[in-house]
Amino acid sequence: MEAPLALIFLFLAISSVAVAEPLVPPSPPSINASGYLLIDIYSGAVLAEKNADERVKPASLTKMMTSYVVFSELRAGNLTLDEKVLISEKAWRTPGSRTFVEVNTHVPVSVLLKGIIVQSGNDASVALAEHIAGDESVFAQRMNQEAKRLGLTGSHFANATGLPVANHYTTTRDMARLGSALIRDFPELYKLHAIKSYEYNSIKQFNRNKLLWRDESVDGIKTGYTEAAGYCLVASAQQKNMRVISVVMGANSVKSRTRAAQSLLRYGFRFFETHRLYGRGNIIRTVPVWKGSTDMLDVGIEKDLYITVPAGQQDAISADTQMNALIMAPIAEGGVYGKIRIALGNKTLVERPIVALHAVPEGGMWKQTFDAIRLYFH
């Protein structure tokens, strides 16, 4: 995802040249749904939205959080993919979509995960919730802990399935954030969302996300439906330097939600482009240090910096760095000593702190005395 060399030099320059306002992309497609959102997950840019912060029922999109908690347990070593899970009568009797597990049998975690992600199995969701937390309501507390940590401020989970109950809700924006977290935090386990079908108990089961068959760039994430929620779909796709997530809530049919998600994805890839401007730890500038063991400090940013702009507008991007007037040792790695502003034409896209990429201890007595004299005249 490296930008061309000429573009790098453009970004590194402190631009003072007046730039014409960039062209505005056309309006998003008409979407027949109660709410929707389209974001680029690398930059976080919102490309299209409607009612993204309204409280809605998540239906089986809930299972994205169920999977996130399971993935967290796997990463922590509290669970393994080949570990066997006892299927309780409650899990077996859970209504709605099923993985067709049998009561009192032992089923591997890997099979139940596929049941949740591919088939949207409510029985598999309850079985894993009970196995991890002892009870589905306790598991829901774990879900809400993760929601808080991820900044899902408009969500509350009361079960692991998405079956309608009181005090179980989300927002379109939160579902996009959760999808981004699945991809960012668990890239290997996320690949399960691209599975089109699998077989268990002599029954072949197919992924309900129809986009997996229509668009090779699509690799997830989750469908949902209840009468209260309507037809919902969180879809993610990657092309070139962009990975986008579309969320469609409250469509009136499977066809409608699939068509809406496809339209949003095409809109994003056609009219926008994403660039990685700076990588984590890349040197943006080298600046003077006073009273230190060395005279110079390399500065950069803590995280990769991506921006999303209208297609063909990369030449209108500029970067402006502002550093502290005096940088004095001792300097700790990661300390903030300025900021960088990225703009498109006259519009600020993002500002990030500029940090020290390495520590600089205080210099010796002679160095400090010498720099004190220099500062006096400076």
URCORJO-V745086 format. One record per residue. N is the residue number from 1. RES is the residue in three letters. OMEGA is omega in degrees with one decimal (none if undefined). Layout:
n=N res=RES omega=OMEGA
n=N res=RES omega=OMEGA
This chain:
n=1 res=MET omega=-178.1
n=2 res=GLU omega=176.0
n=3 res=ALA omega=176.3
n=4 res=PRO omega=-175.1
n=5 res=LEU omega=-179.0
n=6 res=ALA omega=179.4
n=7 res=LEU omega=178.0
n=8 res=ILE omega=-179.8
n=9 res=PHE omega=178.1
n=10 res=LEU omega=-178.6
n=11 res=PHE omega=-175.0
n=12 res=LEU omega=-179.3
n=13 res=ALA omega=172.4
n=14 res=ILE omega=-168.2
n=15 res=SER omega=173.7
n=16 res=SER omega=-177.1
n=17 res=VAL omega=177.5
n=18 res=ALA omega=-178.1
n=19 res=VAL omega=178.8
n=20 res=ALA omega=177.6
n=21 res=GLU omega=-177.8
n=22 res=PRO omega=175.9
n=23 res=LEU omega=180.0
n=24 res=VAL omega=178.1
n=25 res=PRO omega=176.5
n=26 res=PRO omega=178.5
n=27 res=SER omega=177.9
n=28 res=PRO omega=177.2
n=29 res=PRO omega=176.7
n=30 res=SER omega=-174.9
n=31 res=ILE omega=179.6
n=32 res=ASN omega=-179.0
n=33 res=ALA omega=-178.9
n=34 res=SER omega=177.7
n=35 res=GLY omega=176.7
n=36 res=TYR omega=178.5
n=37 res=LEU omega=174.7
n=38 res=LEU omega=179.9
n=39 res=ILE omega=165.7
n=40 res=ASP omega=-171.9
n=41 res=ILE omega=178.9
n=42 res=TYR omega=-178.1
n=43 res=SER omega=-174.4
n=44 res=GLY omega=-176.9
n=45 res=ALA omega=174.6
n=46 res=VAL omega=-175.8
n=47 res=LEU omega=177.7
n=48 res=ALA omega=178.2
n=49 res=GLU omega=173.6
n=50 res=LYS omega=177.5
n=51 res=ASN omega=-173.1
n=52 res=ALA omega=-177.3
n=53 res=ASP omega=175.8
n=54 res=GLU omega=177.9
n=55 res=ARG omega=-177.9
n=56 res=VAL omega=173.2
n=57 res=LYS omega=-175.7
n=58 res=PRO omega=-175.1
n=59 res=ALA omega=-176.0
n=60 res=SER omega=169.8
n=61 res=LEU omega=173.0
n=62 res=THR omega=-174.7
n=63 res=LYS omega=171.0
n=64 res=MET omega=176.9
n=65 res=MET omega=174.7
n=66 res=THR omega=178.4
n=67 res=SER omega=-178.8
n=68 res=TYR omega=179.2
n=69 res=VAL omega=178.2
n=70 res=VAL omega=177.8
n=71 res=PHE omega=179.6
n=72 res=SER omega=178.7
n=73 res=GLU omega=176.9
n=74 res=LEU omega=-179.3
n=75 res=ARG omega=-179.2
n=76 res=ALA omega=-179.4
n=77 res=GLY omega=178.4
n=78 res=ASN omega=-174.1
n=79 res=LEU omega=173.7
n=80 res=THR omega=-177.2
n=81 res=LEU omega=-179.6
n=82 res=ASP omega=177.6
n=83 res=GLU omega=-176.7
n=84 res=LYS omega=-178.5
n=85 res=VAL omega=176.9
n=86 res=LEU omega=-178.2
n=87 res=ILE omega=-179.5
n=88 res=SER omega=177.0
n=89 res=GLU omega=178.2
n=90 res=LYS omega=179.1
n=91 res=ALA omega=-178.2
n=92 res=TRP omega=-176.9
n=93 res=ARG omega=-178.0
n=94 res=THR omega=-176.5
n=95 res=PRO omega=177.8
n=96 res=GLY omega=-176.1
n=97 res=SER omega=-169.6
n=98 res=ARG omega=172.8
n=99 res=THR omega=177.7
n=100 res=PHE omega=171.2
n=101 res=VAL omega=-176.7
n=102 res=GLU omega=-179.9
n=103 res=VAL omega=178.4
n=104 res=ASN omega=171.7
n=105 res=THR omega=177.7
n=106 res=HIS omega=-173.4
n=107 res=VAL omega=179.5
n=108 res=PRO omega=176.1
n=109 res=VAL omega=-178.1
n=110 res=SER omega=179.0
n=111 res=VAL omega=-179.8
n=112 res=LEU omega=176.3
n=113 res=LEU omega=175.9
n=114 res=LYS omega=177.9
n=115 res=GLY omega=178.5
n=116 res=ILE omega=-170.2
n=117 res=ILE omega=-175.4
n=118 res=VAL omega=-173.9
n=119 res=GLN omega=-176.2
n=120 res=SER omega=-174.1
n=121 res=GLY omega=175.8
n=122 res=ASN omega=179.0
n=123 res=ASP omega=178.9
n=124 res=ALA omega=-180.0
n=125 res=SER omega=-179.9
n=126 res=VAL omega=-179.9
n=127 res=ALA omega=179.4
n=128 res=LEU omega=177.8
n=129 res=ALA omega=179.4
n=130 res=GLU omega=-178.5
n=131 res=HIS omega=-177.1
n=132 res=ILE omega=-170.5
n=133 res=ALA omega=-179.3
n=134 res=GLY omega=-177.3
n=135 res=ASP omega=-176.6
n=136 res=GLU omega=-179.4
n=137 res=SER omega=175.8
n=138 res=VAL omega=176.7
n=139 res=PHE omega=178.5
n=140 res=ALA omega=175.2
n=141 res=GLN omega=175.5
n=142 res=ARG omega=178.4
n=143 res=MET omega=-178.5
n=144 res=ASN omega=173.4
n=145 res=GLN omega=178.1
n=146 res=GLU omega=178.6
n=147 res=ALA omega=179.0
n=148 res=LYS omega=-178.7
n=149 res=ARG omega=-178.0
n=150 res=LEU omega=179.1
n=151 res=GLY omega=178.0
n=152 res=LEU omega=-169.8
n=153 res=THR omega=-178.6
n=154 res=GLY omega=-173.6
n=155 res=SER omega=169.0
n=156 res=HIS omega=-176.8
n=157 res=PHE omega=179.6
n=158 res=ALA omega=176.5
n=159 res=ASN omega=-176.0
n=160 res=ALA omega=-171.6
n=161 res=THR omega=-171.8
n=162 res=GLY omega=174.0
n=163 res=LEU omega=-172.6
n=164 res=PRO omega=172.3
n=165 res=VAL omega=178.4
n=166 res=ALA omega=174.3
n=167 res=ASN omega=177.5
n=168 res=HIS omega=-172.2
n=169 res=TYR omega=177.7
n=170 res=THR omega=171.1
n=171 res=THR omega=177.2
n=172 res=THR omega=-179.4
n=173 res=ARG omega=179.0
n=174 res=ASP omega=178.6
n=175 res=MET omega=175.1
n=176 res=ALA omega=177.9
n=177 res=ARG omega=-179.9
n=178 res=LEU omega=175.8
n=179 res=GLY omega=177.5
n=180 res=SER omega=-179.2
n=181 res=ALA omega=177.1
n=182 res=LEU omega=-178.0
n=183 res=ILE omega=-176.7
n=184 res=ARG omega=-170.7
n=185 res=ASP omega=-176.0
n=186 res=PHE omega=-173.7
n=187 res=PRO omega=-179.3
n=188 res=GLU omega=179.3
n=189 res=LEU omega=177.7
n=190 res=TYR omega=-178.0
n=191 res=LYS omega=176.2
n=192 res=LEU omega=-177.1
n=193 res=HIS omega=179.6
n=194 res=ALA omega=-179.7
n=195 res=ILE omega=-177.7
n=196 res=LYS omega=-179.8
n=197 res=SER omega=172.2
n=198 res=TYR omega=-177.0
n=199 res=GLU omega=174.3
n=200 res=TYR omega=178.8
n=201 res=ASN omega=179.2
n=202 res=SER omega=178.5
n=203 res=ILE omega=177.4
n=204 res=LYS omega=-176.0
n=205 res=GLN omega=-172.7
n=206 res=PHE omega=176.6
n=207 res=ASN omega=-177.0
n=208 res=ARG omega=178.1
n=209 res=ASN omega=-175.0
n=210 res=LYS omega=-179.2
n=211 res=LEU omega=178.9
n=212 res=LEU omega=178.1
n=213 res=TRP omega=-173.9
n=214 res=ARG omega=-169.4
n=215 res=ASP omega=-176.9
n=216 res=GLU omega=-179.6
n=217 res=SER omega=-178.9
n=218 res=VAL omega=179.7
n=219 res=ASP omega=177.5
n=220 res=GLY omega=18.2
n=221 res=ILE omega=-171.5
n=222 res=LYS omega=173.7
n=223 res=THR omega=175.9
n=224 res=GLY omega=174.0
n=225 res=TYR omega=159.4
n=226 res=THR omega=179.7
n=227 res=GLU omega=-179.1
n=228 res=ALA omega=-175.2
n=229 res=ALA omega=-170.0
n=230 res=GLY omega=-178.4
n=231 res=TYR omega=-174.1
n=232 res=CYS omega=179.0
n=233 res=LEU omega=168.9
n=234 res=VAL omega=-176.9
n=235 res=ALA omega=175.4
n=236 res=SER omega=-179.5
n=237 res=ALA omega=179.8
n=238 res=GLN omega=173.5
n=239 res=GLN omega=179.3
n=240 res=LYS omega=-175.4
n=241 res=ASN omega=-173.9
n=242 res=MET omega=163.0
n=243 res=ARG omega=-177.4
n=244 res=VAL omega=174.2
n=245 res=ILE omega=172.1
n=246 res=SER omega=176.6
n=247 res=VAL omega=177.3
n=248 res=VAL omega=-178.4
n=249 res=MET omega=171.2
n=250 res=GLY omega=172.6
n=251 res=ALA omega=-173.4
n=252 res=ASN omega=178.5
n=253 res=SER omega=174.6
n=254 res=VAL omega=179.9
n=255 res=LYS omega=-176.6
n=256 res=SER omega=-179.6
n=257 res=ARG omega=179.3
n=258 res=THR omega=179.7
n=259 res=ARG omega=-179.6
n=260 res=ALA omega=179.3
n=261 res=ALA omega=179.2
n=262 res=GLN omega=179.4
n=263 res=SER omega=179.8
n=264 res=LEU omega=179.2
n=265 res=LEU omega=179.3
n=266 res=ARG omega=178.7
n=267 res=TYR omega=-179.0
n=268 res=GLY omega=-177.5
n=269 res=PHE omega=-177.0
n=270 res=ARG omega=-169.2
n=271 res=PHE omega=179.7
n=272 res=PHE omega=174.6
n=273 res=GLU omega=-177.1
n=274 res=THR omega=179.5
n=275 res=HIS omega=171.6
n=276 res=ARG omega=-175.0
n=277 res=LEU omega=-178.4
n=278 res=TYR omega=175.1
n=279 res=GLY omega=175.5
n=280 res=ARG omega=178.5
n=281 res=GLY omega=175.0
n=282 res=ASN omega=178.9
n=283 res=ILE omega=175.3
n=284 res=ILE omega=176.6
n=285 res=ARG omega=169.3
n=286 res=THR omega=-169.8
n=287 res=VAL omega=-179.5
n=288 res=PRO omega=174.6
n=289 res=VAL omega=179.6
n=290 res=TRP omega=175.1
n=291 res=LYS omega=-179.4
n=292 res=GLY omega=177.6
n=293 res=SER omega=173.0
n=294 res=THR omega=-175.2
n=295 res=ASP omega=-172.9
n=296 res=MET omega=-179.7
n=297 res=LEU omega=173.3
n=298 res=ASP omega=179.8
n=299 res=VAL omega=-180.0
n=300 res=GLY omega=-179.1
n=301 res=ILE omega=-174.0
n=302 res=GLU omega=-178.2
n=303 res=LYS omega=173.5
n=304 res=ASP omega=-179.3
n=305 res=LEU omega=176.4
n=306 res=TYR omega=170.8
n=307 res=ILE omega=175.6
n=308 res=THR omega=-176.7
n=309 res=VAL omega=174.0
n=310 res=PRO omega=-177.4
n=311 res=ALA omega=177.5
n=312 res=GLY omega=-176.0
n=313 res=GLN omega=-177.4
n=314 res=GLN omega=-179.2
n=315 res=ASP omega=179.4
n=316 res=ALA omega=-179.4
n=317 res=ILE omega=175.0
n=318 res=SER omega=178.5
n=319 res=ALA omega=179.2
n=320 res=ASP omega=178.5
n=321 res=THR omega=177.1
n=322 res=GLN omega=-176.7
n=323 res=MET omega=172.6
n=324 res=ASN omega=-176.2
n=325 res=ALA omega=179.2
n=326 res=LEU omega=178.4
n=327 res=ILE omega=-171.6
n=328 res=MET omega=172.6
n=329 res=ALA omega=5.7
n=330 res=PRO omega=-178.5
n=331 res=ILE omega=176.8
n=332 res=ALA omega=175.0
n=333 res=GLU omega=-178.9
n=334 res=GLY omega=177.1
n=335 res=GLY omega=-176.5
n=336 res=VAL omega=-177.0
n=337 res=TYR omega=177.9
n=338 res=GLY omega=176.8
n=339 res=LYS omega=175.8
n=340 res=ILE omega=179.2
n=341 res=ARG omega=176.8
n=342 res=ILE omega=-177.2
n=343 res=ALA omega=170.6
n=344 res=LEU omega=-171.4
n=345 res=GLY omega=179.8
n=346 res=ASN omega=-176.1
n=347 res=LYS omega=175.6
n=348 res=THR omega=178.4
n=349 res=LEU omega=-176.2
n=350 res=VAL omega=170.1
n=351 res=GLU omega=179.8
n=352 res=ARG omega=174.3
n=353 res=PRO omega=173.2
n=354 res=ILE omega=-172.6
n=355 res=VAL omega=174.4
n=356 res=ALA omega=179.6
n=357 res=LEU omega=176.7
n=358 res=HIS omega=178.8
n=359 res=ALA omega=172.8
n=360 res=VAL omega=177.3
n=361 res=PRO omega=176.4
n=362 res=GLU omega=174.7
n=363 res=GLY omega=177.7
n=364 res=GLY omega=-176.9
n=365 res=MET omega=179.6
n=366 res=TRP omega=-179.0
n=367 res=LYS omega=-179.7
n=368 res=GLN omega=178.3
n=369 res=THR omega=-179.7
n=370 res=PHE omega=-179.5
n=371 res=ASP omega=177.2
n=372 res=ALA omega=176.9
n=373 res=ILE omega=178.5
n=374 res=ARG omega=-179.5
n=375 res=LEU omega=-179.7
n=376 res=TYR omega=-179.3
n=377 res=PHE omega=178.7
n=378 res=HIS omega=none
